Amino acid sequence: MNRFLEHCGAKYPIVQAPMGWIARSQLASAVCNAGGLGIIETSSGETENCMAEIEKMKGMTDAPFGVNLPIMFLKDPAILTRVCESGVKFVTTSAGSPRKFVGPLQEAGIIVYHAVPTVAAAMGCVEAGVDGLVVEGAEGGGFKNPEEVSTLVLLQAIRRQTDIPMVAAGGIVDGAGMAAAFALGAEGVQMGTRFVSSAESPVHHNYKQAILDATETGTYVLNKKASPCIRALKTERTTKIYEDGLMPADTFKGIMDVYFGGDMEASVGLAGQSSGLIDEVKTAKQIIDETVSEFFEITARLGALAAAKSF
């Protein structure tokens, strides 16, 4: 049995990443209703709105869903208690050490997976008692470790050290990526950029189109010498940040104008290298159904090769 599916209760081991402001009930419920695991974000810092989104989910899907707690970015410490009391049974933590969060969450009957960008971080989480890991390679969009390690390498390196369940994140948009991740020890995959550009995503058409138009080299890793380090789409604004080497303090001031106003120069449009693999807006159901179908086609072919001992 797939341990991740046992932990989360979803039909398919496909997770929607917890993008700030974007990963709310409209998108998360569509993912859940298609058989994946939708996640509600709290990185926006809008505690009341996020808690309201958790309650809305209960009327929009009968499937299980999760919540993300980005430790370093939580403005309201009370949100931990509120999530523990919400009835949610699966939480991903990120951006910091989960050590102080694991106990209260697990005592509330919640499964905890922590997002990690390195082997050292992974082993620290194992020692802290997490139930699983979201293994985030450098290909992914959003907040990154400035010391870039690909999903391909990171999954293998962590699996050499521990048998803990892993969800692979970064560079995955389809069944081929999912099959590759499973071959390296993952039991689930997380998609961010693919779901940001889905039909149910609440972001502006211009943002989705920018993802569709991007090539595999269509993103920058920015602010590597400071914090936060991010991966974002190439625009005039991000090109200047890349060339300057540092991100101005007010960079995220206009993020809502990017997400929901469609002004791609107002801030930074977070996205992964997988933008280069996306060329069409699809519904969450299409994305998940096609991913699952392709995954089984590929693994059946590989299984046949193994049975025949043939390449």
ZAMARGU-4260 file (C-alpha; in steps of 0.2 Angstrom, whole numbers, plus 5000, padded with zeros to 4 digits):
<rodrens>
0) 5000/5000/5000 | 5006/5018/4996 | 5010/5025/5013 | 5006/5043/5007 | 4989/5038/5002
5) 4986/5029/5019 | 4992/5046/5027 | 4981/5058/5017 | 4966/5048/5012 | 4966/5054/4994
10) 4962/5044/4979 | 4978/5048/4970 | 4995/5053/4976 | 4995/5070/4968 | 4996/5086/4979
15) 4992/5104/4974 | 5006/5115/4981 | 5001/5128/4994 | 5004/5144/4984 | 5000/5160/4994
20) 4983/5168/4991 | 4981/5156/4976 | 4979/5139/4985 | 4961/5142/4992 | 4945/5133/4991
25) 4941/5137/4973 | 4957/5128/4967 | 4959/5116/4982 | 4941/5109/4981 | 4943/5106/4962
30) 4959/5096/4965 | 4951/5086/4979 | 4935/5082/4968 | 4947/5076/4955 | 4955/5063/4967
35) 4970/5073/4972 | 4975/5082/4988 | 4970/5100/4989 | 4980/5111/5001 | 4974/5127/5009
40) 4988/5140/5011 | 4991/5151/5026 | 5007/5160/5020 | 4997/5175/5015 | 4996/5179/5033
45) 4977/5182/5032 | 4972/5171/5047 | 4953/5174/5047 | 4952/5172/5028 | 4962/5156/5028
50) 4952/5149/5042 | 4936/5154/5032 | 4943/5145/5017 | 4946/5129/5027 | 4927/5129/5033
55) 4922/5133/5015 | 4931/5117/5009 | 4920/5106/5020 | 4905/5111/5009 | 4914/5110/4993
60) 4921/5093/4994 | 4918/5076/5003 | 4936/5072/5000 | 4950/5075/5012 | 4961/5090/5011
65) 4976/5098/5019 | 4983/5114/5026 | 5000/5121/5025 | 5009/5130/5039 | 5025/5140/5033
70) 5033/5142/5050 | 5044/5157/5047 | 5030/5167/5039 | 5016/5164/5051 | 5011/5181/5058
75) 4998/5174/5070 | 5004/5160/5082 | 4986/5156/5086 | 4984/5148/5069 | 4993/5132/5075
80) 4979/5130/5088 | 4965/5134/5076 | 4971/5122/5063 | 4973/5108/5076 | 4955/5112/5081
85) 4948/5113/5063 | 4946/5094/5059 | 4959/5094/5046 | 4969/5078/5046 | 4984/5082/5035
90) 4996/5097/5037 | 5012/5101/5027 | 5024/5112/5036 | 5038/5122/5028 | 5050/5136/5029
95) 5059/5133/5046 | 5061/5119/5058 | 5045/5109/5062 | 5051/5103/5079 | 5039/5114/5089
100) 5024/5110/5078 | 5025/5091/5076 | 5019/5087/5094 | 5004/5098/5094 | 4999/5093/5077
105) 5001/5075/5080 | 4992/5076/5097 | 4977/5083/5087 | 4977/5067/5076 | 4985/5076/5061
110) 4998/5069/5050 | 5013/5080/5047 | 5024/5081/5031 | 5038/5094/5031 | 5045/5102/5015
115) 5064/5100/5013 | 5077/5106/5001 | 5092/5097/5007 | 5097/5080/5015 | 5102/5089/5031
120) 5085/5097/5033 | 5077/5080/5029 | 5086/5071/5043 | 5083/5085/5055 | 5064/5083/5051
125) 5065/5064/5054 | 5073/5067/5071 | 5059/5079/5075 | 5046/5065/5071 | 5037/5070/5056
130) 5027/5057/5047 | 5034/5061/5029 | 5043/5074/5018 | 5039/5085/5004 | 5056/5084/4994
135) 5057/5101/4985 | 5070/5102/4971 | 5077/5118/4964 | 5066/5116/4948 | 5051/5122/4958
140) 5044/5139/4959 | 5042/5151/4974 | 5054/5151/4989 | 5070/5141/4986 | 5086/5136/4994
145) 5100/5146/4986 | 5111/5131/4985 | 5101/5122/4971 | 5099/5104/4971 | 5088/5095/4958
150) 5073/5084/4962 | 5082/5070/4953 | 5097/5071/4965 | 5088/5076/4981 | 5076/5061/4981
155) 5090/5049/4979 | 5101/5057/4992 | 5087/5057/5005 | 5081/5039/5001 | 5099/5033/5004
160) 5098/5040/5022 | 5080/5036/5027 | 5065/5026/5022 | 5052/5039/5027 | 5038/5043/5015
165) 5042/5056/5002 | 5032/5067/4991 | 5042/5074/4976 | 5040/5092/4971 | 5049/5103/4958
170) 5048/5100/4939 | 5033/5088/4939 | 5018/5092/4928 | 5013/5075/4921 | 5013/5056/4922
175) 5031/5055/4915 | 5037/5066/4929 | 5027/5056/4942 | 5034/5040/4936 | 5052/5046/4937
180) 5049/5052/4955 | 5042/5035/4960 | 5057/5027/4952 | 5067/5037/4964 | 5058/5032/4980
185) 5043/5045/4980 | 5026/5039/4985 | 5017/5055/4979 | 5020/5071/4969 | 5016/5089/4972
190) 5012/5101/4958 | 5012/5120/4959 | 5015/5128/4943 | 5004/5116/4934 | 4989/5120/4945
195) 4993/5138/4945 | 4990/5138/4926 | 4974/5127/4928 | 4956/5132/4923 | 4951/5133/4942
200) 4966/5143/4947 | 4960/5161/4953 | 4975/5170/4945 | 4973/5182/4931 | 4974/5175/4913
205) 4990/5185/4910 | 4999/5175/4923 | 4993/5159/4916 | 4998/5164/4899 | 5015/5169/4905
210) 5017/5151/4911 | 5011/5144/4895 | 5023/5155/4885 | 5038/5152/4895 | 5052/5140/4890
215) 5062/5128/4901 | 5074/5143/4903 | 5060/5155/4906 | 5063/5157/4925 | 5077/5165/4936
220) 5083/5161/4953 | 5083/5178/4962 | 5091/5185/4978 | 5103/5170/4981 | 5114/5181/4992
225) 5099/5187/5003 | 5082/5181/5009 | 5070/5176/5003 | 5078/5167/4988 | 5064/5163/4974
230) 5062/5156/4957 | 5051/5167/4946 | 5046/5170/4928 | 5058/5181/4917 | 5051/5198/4915
235) 5059/5215/4913 | 5057/5217/4932 | 5065/5200/4936 | 5079/5203/4923 | 5084/5219/4932
240) 5084/5210/4949 | 5094/5195/4942 | 5107/5207/4935 | 5108/5218/4951 | 5109/5202/4962
245) 5098/5208/4975 | 5079/5210/4977 | 5072/5227/4983 | 5063/5226/5000 | 5047/5231/4992
250) 5047/5218/4978 | 5031/5209/4985 | 5021/5225/4987 | 5013/5223/4971 | 5010/5204/4971
255) 4991/5205/4971 | 4992/5215/4955 | 5002/5201/4947 | 4991/5187/4953 | 4974/5195/4951
260) 4977/5211/4941 | 4987/5203/4927 | 5001/5216/4928 | 5017/5205/4926 | 5029/5219/4930
265) 5020/5224/4946 | 5030/5211/4956 | 5037/5194/4953 | 5027/5180/4945 | 5033/5164/4955
270) 5034/5149/4944 | 5045/5134/4941 | 5055/5127/4927 | 5041/5116/4923 | 5033/5131/4914
275) 5042/5125/4899 | 5032/5109/4899 | 5015/5117/4900 | 5007/5123/4884 | 4988/5123/4888
280) 4976/5128/4902 | 4967/5112/4908 | 4955/5109/4922 | 4961/5100/4938 | 4952/5085/4933
285) 4961/5084/4916 | 4978/5087/4924 | 4975/5073/4936 | 4966/5061/4925 | 4980/5063/4911
290) 4994/5062/4924 | 4987/5045/4932 | 4984/5038/4914 | 5002/5042/4908 | 5009/5036/4924
295) 5002/5019/4922 | 5006/5018/4904 | 5024/5021/4908 | 5025/5010/4923 | 5017/4996/4913
300) 5030/4998/4899 | 5044/4998/4912 | 5036/4983/4921 | 5036/4973/4904 | 5054/4977/4901
305) 5058/4971/4919 | 5048/4955/4916 | 5057/4952/4900 | 5074/4957/4907 | 5075/4968/4892
310) 5080/4987/4889
</rodrens>
